[in-house]
């Protein structure tokens, strides 16, 4: 439903929230099994590449947080490219890498289709991408905030448990970064200029990008809401 072009905005949003709830449920199940003595799921780093631009890093960071991962970017041996790194449980990190790649490429593809029609195409393209990235980040933040909300817990107490799970996953990811990768991360603030028709158009597009990305789906079957 999140990928159904004929669905209403409310239906797509509800489907997106259900997809995140399913991801959270399976992560909680794994965590509970590990506490009972089963082998823990491997923690790893997965990567994706994109253009080296702040808005793309913003998208990757937002997706990583939503998927229980710690994000950082690093240099790439390809000119004009950057490597997005996601540290977390192997399944989560892989999902975050594929989803961020899908969302970033979707934004760029849409911008490329529309920029030639603009009177000032260069600035419009960048403004569009920034608007789409901001909207995606806002949607990811809303989903995570809803999941972590402790003042309105679900009847089963899932919200309370999930808030704790985000915290323990973040701590485990930080430990993996320090112990396995020898990396200590800073938290830079990136400020971008937001103005123009391109930004508004980008926000509208970003609101319809499906975040219900499935790992392993063939490229030709990828669709936007």
C-alpha positions as protocol buffer text, in pm:
chain_id: "A"
residue {
  index: 1
  type: UNK
  ca { x: 0 y: 0 z: 0 }
}
residue {
  index: 2
  type: UNK
  ca { x: 287 y: 240 z: 73 }
}
residue {
  index: 3
  type: UNK
  ca { x: 392 y: 191 z: -293 }
}
residue {
  index: 4
  type: UNK
  ca { x: 40 y: 221 z: -438 }
}
residue {
  index: 5
  type: UNK
  ca { x: 12 y: 532 z: -654 }
}
residue {
  index: 6
  type: UNK
  ca { x: -365 y: 515 z: -620 }
}
residue {
  index: 7
  type: UNK
  ca { x: -363 y: 522 z: -241 }
}
residue {
  index: 8
  type: UNK
  ca { x: -450 y: 836 z: -50 }
}
residue {
  index: 9
  type: UNK
  ca { x: -186 y: 1026 z: 147 }
}
residue {
  index: 10
  type: UNK
  ca { x: -337 y: 900 z: 473 }
}
residue {
  index: 11
  type: UNK
  ca { x: -332 y: 539 z: 353 }
}
residue {
  index: 12
  type: UNK
  ca { x: 30 y: 563 z: 243 }
}
residue {
  index: 13
  type: UNK
  ca { x: 132 y: 724 z: 571 }
}
residue {
  index: 14
  type: UNK
  ca { x: -44 y: 450 z: 768 }
}
residue {
  index: 15
  type: UNK
  ca { x: 123 y: 179 z: 557 }
}
residue {
  index: 16
  type: UNK
  ca { x: 461 y: 344 z: 618 }
}
residue {
  index: 17
  type: UNK
  ca { x: 404 y: 343 z: 993 }
}
residue {
  index: 18
  type: UNK
  ca { x: 298 y: -23 z: 982 }
}
residue {
  index: 19
  type: UNK
  ca { x: 616 y: -110 z: 790 }
}
residue {
  index: 20
  type: UNK
  ca { x: 827 y: 55 z: 1059 }
}
residue {
  index: 21
  type: UNK
  ca { x: 627 y: -122 z: 1332 }
}
residue {
  index: 22
  type: UNK
  ca { x: 699 y: -456 z: 1162 }
}
residue {
  index: 23
  type: UNK
  ca { x: 1071 y: -379 z: 1152 }
}
residue {
  index: 24
  type: UNK
  ca { x: 1063 y: -281 z: 1518 }
}
residue {
  index: 25
  type: UNK
  ca { x: 874 y: -598 z: 1610 }
}
residue {
  index: 26
  type: UNK
  ca { x: 1132 y: -826 z: 1448 }
}
residue {
  index: 27
  type: UNK
  ca { x: 1421 y: -640 z: 1608 }
}
residue {
  index: 28
  type: UNK
  ca { x: 1257 y: -676 z: 1947 }
}
residue {
  index: 29
  type: UNK
  ca { x: 1206 y: -1047 z: 1886 }
}
residue {
  index: 30
  type: UNK
  ca { x: 1575 y: -1090 z: 1803 }
}
residue {
  index: 31
  type: UNK
  ca { x: 1678 y: -895 z: 2112 }
}
residue {
  index: 32
  type: UNK
  ca { x: 1457 y: -1107 z: 2336 }
}
residue {
  index: 33
  type: UNK
  ca { x: 1593 y: -1428 z: 2188 }
}
residue {
  index: 34
  type: UNK
  ca { x: 1949 y: -1311 z: 2251 }
}
residue {
  index: 35
  type: UNK
  ca { x: 1866 y: -1239 z: 2614 }
}
residue {
  index: 36
  type: UNK
  ca { x: 1734 y: -1595 z: 2641 }
}
residue {
  index: 37
  type: UNK
  ca { x: 2070 y: -1736 z: 2530 }
}
residue {
  index: 38
  type: UNK
  ca { x: 2049 y: -1753 z: 2151 }
}
residue {
  index: 39
  type: UNK
  ca { x: 2340 y: -1632 z: 1938 }
}
residue {
  index: 40
  type: UNK
  ca { x: 2329 y: -1253 z: 1884 }
}
residue {
  index: 41
  type: UNK
  ca { x: 2284 y: -1120 z: 1532 }
}
residue {
  index: 42
  type: UNK
  ca { x: 2610 y: -1001 z: 1383 }
}
residue {
  index: 43
  type: UNK
  ca { x: 2675 y: -627 z: 1399 }
}
residue {
  index: 44
  type: UNK
  ca { x: 2841 y: -485 z: 1090 }
}
residue {
  index: 45
  type: UNK
  ca { x: 2900 y: -182 z: 869 }
}
residue {
  index: 46
  type: UNK
  ca { x: 2720 y: -150 z: 536 }
}
residue {
  index: 47
  type: UNK
  ca { x: 2784 y: 121 z: 279 }
}
residue {
  index: 48
  type: UNK
  ca { x: 2619 y: 306 z: -8 }
}
residue {
  index: 49
  type: UNK
  ca { x: 2747 y: 577 z: -242 }
}
residue {
  index: 50
  type: UNK
  ca { x: 2597 y: 899 z: -372 }
}
residue {
  index: 51
  type: UNK
  ca { x: 2690 y: 1250 z: -483 }
}
residue {
  index: 52
  type: UNK
  ca { x: 2889 y: 1438 z: -222 }
}
residue {
  index: 53
  type: UNK
  ca { x: 2623 y: 1689 z: -120 }
}
residue {
  index: 54
  type: UNK
  ca { x: 2486 y: 1788 z: 224 }
}
residue {
  index: 55
  type: UNK
  ca { x: 2124 y: 1705 z: 138 }
}
residue {
  index: 56
  type: UNK
  ca { x: 2221 y: 1346 z: 46 }
}
residue {
  index: 57
  type: UNK
  ca { x: 2406 y: 1306 z: 376 }
}
residue {
  index: 58
  type: UNK
  ca { x: 2098 y: 1439 z: 553 }
}
residue {
  index: 59
  type: UNK
  ca { x: 1881 y: 1170 z: 393 }
}
residue {
  index: 60
  type: UNK
  ca { x: 2125 y: 892 z: 479 }
}
residue {
  index: 61
  type: UNK
  ca { x: 2156 y: 1009 z: 839 }
}
residue {
  index: 62
  type: UNK
  ca { x: 1778 y: 1020 z: 886 }
}
residue {
  index: 63
  type: UNK
  ca { x: 1727 y: 674 z: 737 }
}
residue {
  index: 64
  type: UNK
  ca { x: 2009 y: 532 z: 947 }
}
residue {
  index: 65
  type: UNK
  ca { x: 1857 y: 663 z: 1271 }
}
residue {
  index: 66
  type: UNK
  ca { x: 1516 y: 520 z: 1180 }
}
residue {
  index: 67
  type: UNK
  ca { x: 1668 y: 179 z: 1111 }
}
residue {
  index: 68
  type: UNK
  ca { x: 1850 y: 153 z: 1447 }
}
residue {
  index: 69
  type: UNK
  ca { x: 2189 y: 236 z: 1291 }
}
residue {
  index: 70
  type: UNK
  ca { x: 2473 y: 480 z: 1356 }
}
residue {
  index: 71
  type: UNK
  ca { x: 2556 y: 678 z: 1044 }
}
residue {
  index: 72
  type: UNK
  ca { x: 2873 y: 850 z: 928 }
}
residue {
  index: 73
  type: UNK
  ca { x: 3016 y: 946 z: 589 }
}
residue {
  index: 74
  type: UNK
  ca { x: 3365 y: 902 z: 450 }
}
residue {
  index: 75
  type: UNK
  ca { x: 3559 y: 985 z: 137 }
}
residue {
  index: 76
  type: UNK
  ca { x: 3525 y: 781 z: -181 }
}
residue {
  index: 77
  type: UNK
  ca { x: 3776 y: 704 z: -456 }
}
residue {
  index: 78
  type: UNK
  ca { x: 3523 y: 818 z: -717 }
}
residue {
  index: 79
  type: UNK
  ca { x: 3528 y: 1186 z: -810 }
}
residue {
  index: 80
  type: UNK
  ca { x: 3232 y: 1379 z: -673 }
}
residue {
  index: 81
  type: UNK
  ca { x: 3110 y: 1079 z: -472 }
}
residue {
  index: 82
  type: UNK
  ca { x: 3088 y: 1004 z: -102 }
}
residue {
  index: 83
  type: UNK
  ca { x: 3045 y: 683 z: 98 }
}
residue {
  index: 84
  type: UNK
  ca { x: 2758 y: 656 z: 344 }
}
residue {
  index: 85
  type: UNK
  ca { x: 2833 y: 416 z: 631 }
}
residue {
  index: 86
  type: UNK
  ca { x: 2571 y: 245 z: 847 }
}
residue {
  index: 87
  type: UNK
  ca { x: 2666 y: 55 z: 1162 }
}
residue {
  index: 88
  type: UNK
  ca { x: 2411 y: -173 z: 1326 }
}
residue {
  index: 89
  type: UNK
  ca { x: 2274 y: -525 z: 1327 }
}
residue {
  index: 90
  type: UNK
  ca { x: 2355 y: -673 z: 989 }
}
residue {
  index: 91
  type: UNK
  ca { x: 1996 y: -677 z: 864 }
}
residue {
  index: 92
  type: UNK
  ca { x: 1928 y: -324 z: 984 }
}
residue {
  index: 93
  type: UNK
  ca { x: 2249 y: -184 z: 835 }
}
residue {
  index: 94
  type: UNK
  ca { x: 2181 y: -348 z: 499 }
}
residue {
  index: 95
  type: UNK
  ca { x: 1825 y: -216 z: 497 }
}
residue {
  index: 96
  type: UNK
  ca { x: 1944 y: 136 z: 582 }
}
residue {
  index: 97
  type: UNK
  ca { x: 2208 y: 130 z: 307 }
}
residue {
  index: 98
  type: UNK
  ca { x: 1967 y: 10 z: 38 }
}
residue {
  index: 99
  type: UNK
  ca { x: 1686 y: 242 z: 148 }
}
residue {
  index: 100
  type: UNK
  ca { x: 1909 y: 551 z: 157 }
}
residue {
  index: 101
  type: UNK
  ca { x: 2047 y: 468 z: -188 }
}
residue {
  index: 102
  type: UNK
  ca { x: 1692 y: 424 z: -321 }
}
residue {
  index: 103
  type: UNK
  ca { x: 1564 y: 751 z: -169 }
}
residue {
  index: 104
  type: UNK
  ca { x: 1863 y: 960 z: -278 }
}
residue {
  index: 105
  type: UNK
  ca { x: 1856 y: 825 z: -634 }
}
residue {
  index: 106
  type: UNK
  ca { x: 1478 y: 880 z: -649 }
}
residue {
  index: 107
  type: UNK
  ca { x: 1519 y: 1245 z: -550 }
}
residue {
  index: 108
  type: UNK
  ca { x: 1793 y: 1297 z: -808 }
}
residue {
  index: 109
  type: UNK
  ca { x: 1594 y: 1123 z: -1082 }
}
residue {
  index: 110
  type: UNK
  ca { x: 1290 y: 1342 z: -1020 }
}
residue {
  index: 111
  type: UNK
  ca { x: 1504 y: 1656 z: -1007 }
}
residue {
  index: 112
  type: UNK
  ca { x: 1668 y: 1561 z: -1337 }
}
residue {
  index: 113
  type: UNK
  ca { x: 1328 y: 1518 z: -1501 }
}
residue {
  index: 114
  type: UNK
  ca { x: 1206 y: 1862 z: -1397 }
}
residue {
  index: 115
  type: UNK
  ca { x: 1506 y: 2094 z: -1387 }
}
residue {
  index: 116
  type: UNK
  ca { x: 1526 y: 2167 z: -1761 }
}
residue {
  index: 117
  type: UNK
  ca { x: 1180 y: 2324 z: -1748 }
}
residue {
  index: 118
  type: UNK
  ca { x: 1293 y: 2589 z: -1501 }
}
residue {
  index: 119
  type: UNK
  ca { x: 1408 y: 2941 z: -1584 }
}
residue {
  index: 120
  type: UNK
  ca { x: 1713 y: 2907 z: -1355 }
}
residue {
  index: 121
  type: UNK
  ca { x: 1775 y: 2530 z: -1363 }
}
residue {
  index: 122
  type: UNK
  ca { x: 2100 y: 2506 z: -1164 }
}
residue {
  index: 123
  type: UNK
  ca { x: 1980 y: 2657 z: -835 }
}
residue {
  index: 124
  type: UNK
  ca { x: 1635 y: 2500 z: -881 }
}
residue {
  index: 125
  type: UNK
  ca { x: 1784 y: 2148 z: -896 }
}
residue {
  index: 126
  type: UNK
  ca { x: 1973 y: 2191 z: -570 }
}
residue {
  index: 127
  type: UNK
  ca { x: 1679 y: 2361 z: -400 }
}
residue {
  index: 128
  type: UNK
  ca { x: 1449 y: 2076 z: -505 }
}
residue {
  index: 129
  type: UNK
  ca { x: 1684 y: 1814 z: -361 }
}
residue {
  index: 130
  type: UNK
  ca { x: 1713 y: 2005 z: -33 }
}
residue {
  index: 131
  type: UNK
  ca { x: 1336 y: 2029 z: -3 }
}
residue {
  index: 132
  type: UNK
  ca { x: 1287 y: 1658 z: -69 }
}
residue {
  index: 133
  type: UNK
  ca { x: 1562 y: 1566 z: 178 }
}
residue {
  index: 134
  type: UNK
  ca { x: 1411 y: 1786 z: 451 }
}
residue {
  index: 135
  type: UNK
  ca { x: 1072 y: 1624 z: 404 }
}
residue {
  index: 136
  type: UNK
  ca { x: 1216 y: 1272 z: 417 }
}
residue {
  index: 137
  type: UNK
  ca { x: 1410 y: 1361 z: 730 }
}
residue {
  index: 138
  type: UNK
  ca { x: 1096 y: 1499 z: 893 }
}
residue {
  index: 139
  type: UNK
  ca { x: 900 y: 1182 z: 811 }
}
residue {
  index: 140
  type: UNK
  ca { x: 1176 y: 961 z: 953 }
}
residue {
  index: 141
  type: UNK
  ca { x: 1197 y: 1172 z: 1268 }
}
residue {
  index: 142
  type: UNK
  ca { x: 820 y: 1155 z: 1316 }
}
residue {
  index: 143
  type: UNK
  ca { x: 818 y: 777 z: 1282 }
}
residue {
  index: 144
  type: UNK
  ca { x: 1096 y: 736 z: 1533 }
}
residue {
  index: 145
  type: UNK
  ca { x: 943 y: 985 z: 1778 }
}
residue {
  index: 146
  type: UNK
  ca { x: 611 y: 803 z: 1761 }
}
residue {
  index: 147
  type: UNK
  ca { x: 783 y: 472 z: 1827 }
}
residue {
  index: 148
  type: UNK
  ca { x: 979 y: 610 z: 2121 }
}
residue {
  index: 149
  type: UNK
  ca { x: 686 y: 796 z: 2278 }
}
residue {
  index: 150
  type: UNK
  ca { x: 652 y: 684 z: 2638 }
}
residue {
  index: 151
  type: UNK
  ca { x: 361 y: 910 z: 2735 }
}
residue {
  index: 152
  type: UNK
  ca { x: 124 y: 713 z: 2511 }
}
residue {
  index: 153
  type: UNK
  ca { x: 240 y: 352 z: 2529 }
}
residue {
  index: 154
  type: UNK
  ca { x: 61 y: 80 z: 2337 }
}
residue {
  index: 155
  type: UNK
  ca { x: -153 y: -160 z: 2540 }
}
residue {
  index: 156
  type: UNK
  ca { x: 120 y: -423 z: 2507 }
}
residue {
  index: 157
  type: UNK
  ca { x: 388 y: -180 z: 2625 }
}
residue {
  index: 158
  type: UNK
  ca { x: 567 y: -200 z: 2289 }
}
residue {
  index: 159
  type: UNK
  ca { x: 639 y: 175 z: 2278 }
}
residue {
  index: 160
  type: UNK
  ca { x: 815 y: 164 z: 2612 }
}
residue {
  index: 161
  type: UNK
  ca { x: 1020 y: -137 z: 2508 }
}
residue {
  index: 162
  type: UNK
  ca { x: 1109 y: 15 z: 2170 }
}
residue {
  index: 163
  type: UNK
  ca { x: 1234 y: 338 z: 2326 }
}
residue {
  index: 164
  type: UNK
  ca { x: 1470 y: 129 z: 2537 }
}
residue {
  index: 165
  type: UNK
  ca { x: 1570 y: -76 z: 2232 }
}
residue {
  index: 166
  type: UNK
  ca { x: 1671 y: 236 z: 2038 }
}
residue {
  index: 167
  type: UNK
  ca { x: 1888 y: 336 z: 2332 }
}
residue {
  index: 168
  type: UNK
  ca { x: 2059 y: -2 z: 2370 }
}
residue {
  index: 169
  type: UNK
  ca { x: 2115 y: -32 z: 1995 }
}
residue {
  index: 170
  type: UNK
  ca { x: 2276 y: 311 z: 1984 }
}
residue {
  index: 171
  type: UNK
  ca { x: 2507 y: 217 z: 2272 }
}
residue {
  index: 172
  type: UNK
  ca { x: 2600 y: -111 z: 2101 }
}
residue {
  index: 173
  type: UNK
  ca { x: 2667 y: 69 z: 1773 }
}
residue {
  index: 174
  type: UNK
  ca { x: 2890 y: 324 z: 1945 }
}
residue {
  index: 175
  type: UNK
  ca { x: 3083 y: 40 z: 2110 }
}
residue {
  index: 176
  type: UNK
  ca { x: 3125 y: -136 z: 1774 }
}
residue {
  index: 177
  type: UNK
  ca { x: 3259 y: 187 z: 1622 }
}
residue {
  index: 178
  type: UNK
  ca { x: 3513 y: 229 z: 1901 }
}
residue {
  index: 179
  type: UNK
  ca { x: 3618 y: -133 z: 1955 }
}
residue {
  index: 180
  type: UNK
  ca { x: 3598 y: -279 z: 1602 }
}
residue {
  index: 181
  type: UNK
  ca { x: 3653 y: 21 z: 1376 }
}
residue {
  index: 182
  type: UNK
  ca { x: 3851 y: 250 z: 1606 }
}
residue {
  index: 183
  type: UNK
  ca { x: 3630 y: 545 z: 1513 }
}
residue {
  index: 184
  type: UNK
  ca { x: 3510 y: 829 z: 1734 }
}
residue {
  index: 185
  type: UNK
  ca { x: 3246 y: 1042 z: 1563 }
}
residue {
  index: 186
  type: UNK
  ca { x: 3161 y: 1409 z: 1599 }
}
residue {
  index: 187
  type: UNK
  ca { x: 2820 y: 1558 z: 1530 }
}
residue {
  index: 188
  type: UNK
  ca { x: 2857 y: 1841 z: 1275 }
}
residue {
  index: 189
  type: UNK
  ca { x: 2568 y: 2076 z: 1205 }
}
residue {
  index: 190
  type: UNK
  ca { x: 2489 y: 2139 z: 840 }
}
residue {
  index: 191
  type: UNK
  ca { x: 2282 y: 2445 z: 760 }
}
residue {
  index: 192
  type: UNK
  ca { x: 2134 y: 2485 z: 415 }
}
residue {
  index: 193
  type: UNK
  ca { x: 1954 y: 2776 z: 250 }
}
residue {
  index: 194
  type: UNK
  ca { x: 1587 y: 2702 z: 195 }
}
residue {
  index: 195
  type: UNK
  ca { x: 1405 y: 2913 z: -61 }
}
residue {
  index: 196
  type: UNK
  ca { x: 1239 y: 2913 z: -402 }
}
residue {
  index: 197
  type: UNK
  ca { x: 989 y: 2705 z: -593 }
}
residue {
  index: 198
  type: UNK
  ca { x: 1234 y: 2420 z: -621 }
}
residue {
  index: 199
  type: UNK
  ca { x: 1239 y: 2371 z: -244 }
}
residue {
  index: 200
  type: UNK
  ca { x: 859 y: 2361 z: -220 }
}
residue {
  index: 201
  type: UNK
  ca { x: 836 y: 2117 z: -510 }
}
residue {
  index: 202
  type: UNK
  ca { x: 1104 y: 1901 z: -351 }
}
residue {
  index: 203
  type: UNK
  ca { x: 919 y: 1888 z: -18 }
}
residue {
  index: 204
  type: UNK
  ca { x: 603 y: 1779 z: -197 }
}
residue {
  index: 205
  type: UNK
  ca { x: 796 y: 1502 z: -377 }
}
residue {
  index: 206
  type: UNK
  ca { x: 972 y: 1395 z: -56 }
}
residue {
  index: 207
  type: UNK
  ca { x: 639 y: 1346 z: 113 }
}
residue {
  index: 208
  type: UNK
  ca { x: 547 y: 1078 z: -140 }
}
residue {
  index: 209
  type: UNK
  ca { x: 868 y: 873 z: -151 }
}
residue {
  index: 210
  type: UNK
  ca { x: 802 y: 526 z: -15 }
}
residue {
  index: 211
  type: UNK
  ca { x: 1025 y: 442 z: 280 }
}
residue {
  index: 212
  type: UNK
  ca { x: 895 y: 85 z: 278 }
}
residue {
  index: 213
  type: UNK
  ca { x: 1200 y: -32 z: 81 }
}
residue {
  index: 214
  type: UNK
  ca { x: 1258 y: -408 z: 73 }
}
residue {
  index: 215
  type: UNK
  ca { x: 1612 y: -543 z: 53 }
}
residue {
  index: 216
  type: UNK
  ca { x: 1680 y: -746 z: -258 }
}
residue {
  index: 217
  type: UNK
  ca { x: 1395 y: -610 z: -473 }
}
residue {
  index: 218
  type: UNK
  ca { x: 1493 y: -588 z: -839 }
}
residue {
  index: 219
  type: UNK
  ca { x: 1575 y: -238 z: -960 }
}
residue {
  index: 220
  type: UNK
  ca { x: 1304 y: -241 z: -1224 }
}
residue {
  index: 221
  type: UNK
  ca { x: 1034 y: -295 z: -962 }
}
residue {
  index: 222
  type: UNK
  ca { x: 1119 y: 15 z: -761 }
}
residue {
  index: 223
  type: UNK
  ca { x: 836 y: 266 z: -756 }
}
residue {
  index: 224
  type: UNK
  ca { x: 755 y: 590 z: -584 }
}
residue {
  index: 225
  type: UNK
  ca { x: 423 y: 662 z: -417 }
}
